[in-house]
Amino acid sequence: MIKTNQVYTTNDYSLFTTMEGNRKLNPTHIKRLKVSMSEDYLKIPIIVNGKYQIIDGQHRFQAVQDLGLSVVYMVMKDYGLEQVQRLNTNSSNWKIADYMESYCNRGNKHYMKYRDYKKMYNLGDYESMAMLKGKINGGGHNYDEFRKGLFKVKSGQWGIACEQAEQVLQLGKYYEGYKRRSFVFAMIHLINHENFDLLQLLNKLKYQSTKLVDCTNKEQYLYLLQEIYNFKSSNKVNLVYN
């Protein structure tokens, strides 16, 4: 009889299955593990649940299987996807993309929209979350919420977030750092400003693009963009403050 917390060894790879919603296998990581195991196989147990679904160690399992080595495992009968995520959060193994795919595989429509948005605009995770939530100053809370499966696209925000992203991308013609987080947030601030005209900024940048340089934070970008926007204008507009 299989006991919890007991370490077992087997060469029957067919016993084990992966769990739907677990992160995708990384071939590069598996390759590194195989090189390491070929030199010195440290028998670190993988963790499986009562159905022999791999909770932790799927990369190690694949490497062991490829090399024809014995599988060392422990059974934690009641473990599921929640424990998979918790284990990997604690060890910092999972990336935002892993959580995204995990919740998408479980049919979460908000995460599917997030994935679509990322594919469309290729902006950073923090920026994409904030824009889809309509909450730029979410801080680390947005990340924690995302990992826990609580992320939601704000009702009516999809179109707004897409429009904002498309406007930000237009700056890529003039500035290589247009996807930097502080620049993106500075641009969203401007886009939401009642006196801002994107076309005017783009026209000014045709002749002043060299002035647009890297800044350390959103505020510095705002002052710089305001200076470019108001260049040779008789009617100076304050864009830093709403």
Secondary structure as GFF3:
##gff-version 3
##sequence-region A 1 242
A	DSSP	beta_strand	7	10	.	.	.	ID=ss1
A	DSSP	three_ten_helix	13	15	.	.	.	ID=ss2
A	DSSP	alpha_helix	27	39	.	.	.	ID=ss3
A	DSSP	beta_strand	46	48	.	.	.	ID=ss4
A	DSSP	beta_strand	54	56	.	.	.	ID=ss5
A	DSSP	alpha_helix	58	67	.	.	.	ID=ss6
A	DSSP	beta_strand	71	75	.	.	.	ID=ss7
A	DSSP	alpha_helix	81	90	.	.	.	ID=ss8
A	DSSP	alpha_helix	96	105	.	.	.	ID=ss9
A	DSSP	alpha_helix	109	121	.	.	.	ID=ss10
A	DSSP	alpha_helix	125	133	.	.	.	ID=ss11
A	DSSP	alpha_helix	141	147	.	.	.	ID=ss12
A	DSSP	alpha_helix	157	169	.	.	.	ID=ss13
A	DSSP	three_ten_helix	170	173	.	.	.	ID=ss14
A	DSSP	alpha_helix	181	191	.	.	.	ID=ss15
A	DSSP	alpha_helix	198	208	.	.	.	ID=ss16
A	DSSP	three_ten_helix	209	211	.	.	.	ID=ss17
A	DSSP	alpha_helix	218	229	.	.	.	ID=ss18
###
